[in-house]
Amino acid sequence: MEIKFVTEGMACSKCEARVVEKLSSMAGVNAVTAKAADGSIVVTGENLDRDALAQAIEDLGFDVIE
C-alpha cells in the first residue's frame, strides 16, 4: 500500500528528516520518502491509516494540502 501527500512548509533536508523519522516509527510503515522541493511525502507499508499519518505530519508543523 502506498499513500501520497502534498504538503506545505517543508523547506530543507532537516524538515525531510523530521518527517521520515516521525512517520517511520508509526504502525505498519515500511518506508517514507519526503521531498522538500515539491512538498511530497510518500509512505509505503501495510494497513496504513491515512488520517493518522496526516495528523502526524501536521503535528510536525507542516500543512497537508492533498
C-alpha positions in Angstrom: 0.0 0.0 0.0 1.2 3.5 -0.9 -0.1 6.8 0.3 1.0 10.1 -1.2 0.7 13.5 0.5 1.3 17.0 -0.8 2.4 19.4 1.9 3.4 23.0 2.5 6.1 24.1 4.9 9.0 21.7 4.3 12.0 23.9 3.5 15.1 21.8 3.8 16.7 18.4 4.4 16.2 18.7 8.1 12.5 19.1 7.6 12.5 15.9 5.4 14.4 14.0 8.1 11.9 15.0 10.8 9.1 13.7 8.6 10.8 10.5 7.8 11.8 9.8 11.4 8.3 10.5 12.7 6.4 8.6 10.1 8.8 5.6 10.1 8.0 5.0 13.7 4.3 4.6 13.1 2.5 1.3 12.9 2.6 -0.5 9.5 5.1 1.9 7.9 7.8 0.2 5.8 9.3 3.3 4.1 9.0 7.0 3.8 10.2 9.4 1.2 9.9 13.2 1.8 11.0 15.9 -0.7 11.0 19.5 0.4 11.5 20.7 -3.2 7.9 19.8 -4.1 6.4 19.1 -0.7 5.7 15.5 -1.5 5.7 12.7 1.0 5.2 9.0 0.0 4.5 6.4 2.7 4.6 2.7 1.9 3.5 -0.1 4.2 0.6 -2.3 5.3 -2.7 -1.3 6.9 -1.8 2.4 6.9 -4.1 4.9 8.5 -4.1 8.0 6.2 -5.7 10.2 8.8 -3.2 9.3 11.5 -0.3 9.9 9.1 -1.7 13.3 8.0 -2.1 14.2 11.7 1.5 13.3 12.4 2.7 15.5 9.5 0.6 18.4 10.8 1.9 17.8 14.3 5.4 18.5 12.9 4.1 21.9 11.7 3.6 21.1 8.0 0.2 21.6 6.3 -1.3 18.7 4.4 -2.9 20.1 1.3 -3.6 16.9 -0.6 
